[in-house]
Amino acid sequence: MIDIAESEVDGLHPDGLTSLASAAKLYDVSPATLRRRWAKGLFPRPVKIPSETPDKAPNFFKNSDLIEYNKSLQYIDTETA
């Protein structure tokens, strides 16, 4: 399960974008982990920002998607589980 402090996501502007690298740091996972999770439908899909080389267009996440995803997470209290 991805672990993130709510205050970190609360600090995101809902209309902004977050890079793949920044999202990976935010959730304390590697970019490859996020790629695997969005490929399986377990994490929001990024949007590609147009670039001169379409096959290398950078991935960005809509902050509103990250905020919504974070709200959907169910935290398990390991002391009572």
Steps between C-alpha positions, in 0.01 A plus 500: 500500500623850425555707809473879495442769755168675437657842551729445200206442269299778666778735393444427130305755299200312353548663157872425483711217365761280669781330310549125510823542699335734752198271539734206562677698773168612643387138537848371590515253211698481177368637170495141373267401785258777405516387134415142599215616724338725241539222238300274735242771570617542859619860466377798298622513140728792414451749221774553244620850436570552127866525412720508190551124533157343562645164606684678783219727615519544877232354726318728740218422740207731552519609862123460524546130409769457767282671760204278412719188500638588842146541636417152372784334691404305807756526774542193716591548864771237541460501878140379481524293180 
